[in-house]
Amino acid sequence: MKIGNLQINGDVVLAPIAGYSDVGFRAICAKQGAAITYTEMASAKGLYYDKAAKTLELLNTTDDEKIKAVQLFESEPFFISYAVKAPVIEKFDLIDINMGCPVPKIVKNNEGSALLNNIPLAKDIVKAAKDNTSKPVTVKMRLGFDTINAVEFALAMQEAGADLLTVHGRTRKEMYMGHSHWDEIAKVVKAVNIPVIANGDVESYQDYLDIKAQTGADGVMIARGALGNPNIFSQITGKEDRPLKDMMLEHIEIMRQFHNEHYVHANFKKHMACYCKGKRGNKEIKQRAFESKDLQEMINIIKESDIYD
Ligand SMILES: Cc1cc2nc3c(=O)[nH]c(=O)nc-3n(C[C@H](O)[C@H](O)[C@H](O)COP(=O)(O)O)c2cc1C
């Protein structure tokens, strides 16, 4: 797959996942074969204003990531034009714009999926990005807001200069209900001449094969299927699986290079729950991890446990 001038070696990518796509998780998934790894959505305004600390802590990267993608959300073209030139964005290979987030506090600010209902503004945002960076600019969209307008929207984004579209096959109204409509993603793939990444409900190698076959998309993005399961990328790409315990400990070590112990402890609890999911004895481990008083205690729990072997 080629995105603008950027050659991508592989066709399966890790999604932006707020609260989970931290620097450690992105590195581990990249090592298992994710060809592109996205930061969680970061506020373009947050980069502009002084109180950017919260935004900046989402934007750490390591060279384990093969293609580093930053995802921005914004409703005002001015802030996008500023953000794509911000020094902290320089290390990223591509810039993705969130046009799919369904959360009410984002939508009410005309950000995320609200843009699906405002094609002129969505186009201005893409143009503002394109006019101010030479990096590829991509859009992550849903099928529509209340009803489907994916083909019309996708064509408009292409016209505005987007270099690739990622399509999550649900409307905003559907939130996460039902199944991703892969047939609707296929219509977008047919309509545009830029590459498309298909997204929604890929939880296994078989799903990867099925979504590719049914959509004809150039790539596949995985979010929930990768949580607690970075080996989904090795299973798709033919790399070797790694033991969960190794990946968890390395995930923590990478986070530690960038964040203080308290931050890592608090943030890794969510990952613990995912890594434990479905494993025998997971309730007890999860409980102990949640009750642990600091990061070292959590690390000891992981090391001592045989649940992940
Ligand atoms: C907890 C959570 C956080 C998410 N955060 C983001 C985000 O920051 N940006 C974004 O574009 N999509 C976000 N998404 C949507 C996912 O990237 C993806 O489009 C969606 O989950 C469907 O893919 P899946 O079936 O593989 O999970 C999030 C999803 C979840 C479950």
The ligand as a Gaussian input file, in Angstrom:
#p B3LYP/6-31G(d) Opt

LIG

0 1
 C      -12.118000       2.469000      23.927000
 C      -12.118000       2.944000      22.501000
 C      -11.450000       4.127000      22.184000
 C      -11.418000       4.590000      20.856000
 N      -10.722000       5.727000      20.564000
 C      -10.644000       6.152000      19.276000
 C       -9.861000       7.290000      18.919000
 O       -9.183000       7.923000      19.747000
 N       -9.873000       7.672000      17.610000
 C      -10.589000       6.997000      16.650000
 O      -10.563000       7.375000      15.489000
 N      -11.299000       5.906000      16.963000
 C      -11.333000       5.463000      18.233000
 N      -12.034000       4.326000      18.526000
 C      -12.664000       3.561000      17.429000
 C      -11.727000       2.479000      16.919000
 O      -10.545000       3.031000      16.373000
 C      -12.416000       1.600000      15.838000
 O      -12.804000       2.427000      14.772000
 C      -13.653000       0.872000      16.371000
 O      -13.435000       0.360000      17.670000
 C      -14.052000      -0.279000      15.450000
 O      -12.973000      -1.177000      15.276000
 P      -12.856000      -2.579000      16.074000
 O      -14.112000      -3.351000      15.796000
 O      -11.624000      -3.219000      15.534000
 O      -12.777000      -2.256000      17.531000
 C      -12.084000       3.856000      19.844000
 C      -12.736000       2.668000      20.167000
 C      -12.757000       2.204000      21.470000
 C      -13.462000       0.896000      21.769000

